[in-house]
Structures are given as structure tokens and as C-alpha cells.
């Protein structure tokens, strides 16, 4: 972001721009979304947009970061509602939540289909950190049954393997696998990776 909004009016303006960007991507697709289209949908002039953002990619990066925070907070809230669930149930719940959040929003589907066009974004780091914090919290609760040596490394591998698999699955036009099969196999992979205590 070129200029951080300091006053509430400026923050509102930035939010209007980000909301219009999401709408533009849903209406026109990622490649056909332009700053003038964002300006038209937001009612904010192109010049005013450029006071806060350097280009379309910068707007998209900020929007993805915001959306990653939202999904991370929603997932934390969802899993906090069922603290006594079995670990496998929590894993399935988290993966199903991810699929539902991504599949039911045309913006996410469009971004996932064009993920290769995005450089490493802050949004990925934000999402990974939310899931990492949540993963540590949940796994430490079940520590007596799990091999938690190198927990940070294991969480990094689990999070990135799971996120990549989900994004690849969503990006496929047609798949021979069902979403439920993907969820079940990811759950088994995670449990197998964590529960094998080594002597």
C-alpha cells in the first residue's frame, strides 16, 4: 500500500476500494479487472485510488491480505466452539471450512485459478500464520498422543501441503476425485504424520 490511511474517513475509502475490487473480480474476472473498472464500481476517482495503491496488483495484494485475516479469524472462532472434539474431527472441520470458504466465493475461485500470476504475497504468510497459531494451540492439547518433535517444521509442511492440495483441487475444471475424498485423505495424511511416535 502506497499510503496508510490514518483517519477513519481514509480507512473507509480504502475499504470501499477493496470491496469494489472484489466485486470487479467477480464480475469481470481477474485479468479483465482494471483500475478504471474499480474506480467506476467504487465511485472513487482513479487519481484517488492511486493515492493509496501503486497499481492493480497492489490493490489485489491488500485485498487478499484482508481476506486472509478474515478467514483466519473465522476458522479460529469455529474451532473454539468445539474444544472437546476429537483431533480427527477438528482436522476435518478445518479442511471443510477452508473448502466452503474458498468454493462459495467467486473472488477466491478466480484468484486460485490465477494463483501462478501472483508473486509470493503477504496474504499467504498471513493465512499460514493464523493456521500455524491455531495448529499449535490444538496440537499441544493432544500432545500425549502425538509426536510433536520439530512441531514448527511439521506445521509448516502440513499447512502448505494442505493449502496447495486444496487450491489445486479447486482450480481443476473436472476431477475424478470428490471433495470428501480429498478431505478424508488430507485428514489421514495429517494424522499419520503426527501420530507416529518414534522411539
C-alpha positions in Angstrom: 0.0 0.0 0.0 1.4 3.3 -1.0 -0.1 5.4 1.8 -1.5 4.0 5.0 -4.9 5.6 5.8 -4.7 7.4 9.1 -8.2 8.9 9.6 -11.4 6.9 9.7 -12.6 8.6 6.5 -9.5 7.5 4.7 -9.9 3.9 6.1 -13.5 3.9 4.9 -12.3 5.0 1.4 -9.7 2.2 1.3 -12.4 -0.3 2.3 -14.7 0.9 -0.4 -11.9 0.5 -3.0 -11.2 -3.1 -1.7 -14.8 -4.0 -1.8 -15.2 -2.7 -5.3 -12.1 -4.7 -6.3 -13.6 -7.9 -5.0 -16.8 -7.1 -6.9 -14.9 -6.3 -10.1 -13.0 -9.6 -10.0 -16.3 -11.4 -9.5 -18.0 -9.5 -12.4 -15.1 -9.3 -14.9 -12.6 -11.9 -13.9 -9.1 -11.2 -12.6 -7.5 -10.5 -15.9 -10.2 -8.1 -17.1 -10.4 -6.2 -13.8 -8.8 -2.7 -14.3 -8.3 0.3 -12.1 -10.8 2.3 -14.1 -13.4 -0.5 -13.5 -12.6 -0.5 -9.8 -13.0 3.3 -9.8 -16.4 3.0 -11.5 -17.7 0.4 -9.1 -16.3 2.2 -6.0 -17.3 5.8 -7.0 -13.7 6.8 -6.2 -11.6 8.5 -8.9 -8.6 6.7 -10.4 -6.4 9.5 -9.0 -7.7 9.0 -5.5 -7.1 5.2 -5.8 -3.5 5.9 -6.8 -3.0 8.0 -3.6 -3.3 4.7 -1.7 -2.3 2.0 -4.1 0.5 1.9 -6.6 -1.3 -0.4 -9.1 -4.0 -3.0 -9.6 -1.7 -5.8 -8.2 -1.1 -3.7 -5.0 -4.9 -3.4 -4.5 -5.3 -7.2 -5.1 -2.5 -7.9 -2.6 -4.1 -5.7 0.1 -7.5 -7.3 -0.6 -6.1 -10.8 -0.3 -4.3 -9.9 2.9 -7.6 -8.6 4.4 -9.5 -11.7 3.2 -6.8 -14.0 4.7 -7.2 -12.2 8.1 -11.0 -12.7 7.9 -10.8 -16.4 7.1 -8.1 -17.0 9.7 -10.3 -15.3 12.4 -13.4 -17.2 11.3 -11.5 -20.5 11.5 -10.2 -19.8 14.9 -13.7 -18.9 16.1 -15.2 -22.0 14.5 -12.7 -24.4 16.2 -13.0 -22.6 19.5 -16.7 -23.5 19.6 -15.9 -27.2 19.8 -13.0 -27.5 22.2 -13.8 -31.1 23.2 -13.9 -32.7 19.8 -11.5 -35.4 18.7 -8.5 -34.3 16.8 -9.6 -36.0 13.6 -13.0 -34.2 13.8 -11.2 -30.8 14.2 -9.0 -31.5 11.2 -12.0 -32.4 9.0 -13.9 -29.4 10.3 -11.0 -27.1 9.4 -10.5 -28.5 5.9 -14.2 -28.5 5.2 -14.4 -24.9 6.4 -11.5 -24.0 4.0 -13.2 -25.6 1.1 -16.5 -24.0 1.9 -14.9 -20.5 2.3 -13.0 -20.8 -1.0 -15.6 -22.5 -3.1 -18.5 -20.3 -2.1 -16.8 -17.0 -3.1 -16.2 -16.3 -6.7 -13.4 -14.0 -5.8 -11.4 -16.8 -4.2 -12.1 -19.2 -7.1 -10.9 -16.6 -9.6 -7.7 -15.9 -7.6 -7.0 -19.6 -7.2 -7.3 -20.1 -10.9 -4.7 -17.4 -11.5 -2.5 -18.1 -8.5 0.5 -18.7 -10.7 0.3 -15.0 -11.7 0.7 -13.8 -8.2 4.2 -13.3 -6.7 4.7 -14.6 -3.1 2.1 -12.4 -1.3 1.8 -11.3 2.2 -1.7 -12.9 2.2 -0.1 -16.4 2.1 2.0 -15.5 5.0 -1.0 -14.1 7.0 -3.1 -17.2 6.3 -0.2 -19.5 7.2 0.4 -17.7 10.5 -3.3 -17.9 11.5 -3.3 -21.6 10.8 0.1 -22.1 12.4 -1.1 -20.4 15.7 -4.3 -22.4 15.7 -2.4 -25.7 14.8 0.0 -25.2 17.7 -2.9 -24.5 20.1 -4.9 -27.5 19.0 -1.9 -30.0 18.8 -0.5 -29.1 22.2 -3.8 -30.0 23.6 -3.4 -33.5 22.2 0.3 -33.8 22.9 0.3 -37.0 24.8 -0.8 -39.0 21.6 1.3 -37.1 19.1 4.9 -36.9 18.0 5.5 -33.2 18.4 9.2 -33.1 17.8 10.0 -30.3 15.4 6.4 -29.0 15.7 7.1 -25.8 13.8 8.6 -27.7 10.8 5.8 -30.2 10.8 3.1 -27.5 10.9 4.8 -25.7 8.0 4.7 -28.9 5.9 1.1 -29.8 6.9 -0.2 -26.3 6.3 1.5 -25.8 2.9 0.7 -29.4 1.7 -3.0 -29.0 2.7 -3.3 -25.5 1.2 -1.7 -26.4 -2.0 -3.8 -29.6 -2.4 -7.0 -27.6 -1.7 -6.1 -24.9 -4.2 -5.1 -27.4 -6.9 -8.4 -29.3 -6.4 -10.5 -26.1 -6.6 -8.6 -25.0 -9.7 -9.4 -28.2 -11.6 -12.2 -27.9 -14.2 -13.1 -31.6 -13.7 -11.8 -34.1 -11.2 -12.1 -37.8 -10.8 -12.0 -37.3 -7.0 -14.7 -35.9 -4.8 -14.1 -33.1 -2.3 -15.0 -35.6 0.5 -12.2 -37.9 -0.7 -9.7 -35.1 -0.6 -10.8 -34.1 2.9 -10.6 -37.7 4.2 -7.1 -38.3 2.6 -5.7 -35.0 3.9 -7.0 -35.9 7.4 -5.4 -39.3 7.2 -2.1 -37.8 5.9 -2.0 -35.2 8.8 -2.9 -37.8 11.5 -0.4 -40.3 10.1 2.3 -37.7 10.0 1.7 -36.5 13.6 0.7 -39.7 15.4 3.7 -41.9 14.6 5.7 -41.6 17.8 9.3 -42.5 17.1 11.4 -44.3 19.7 
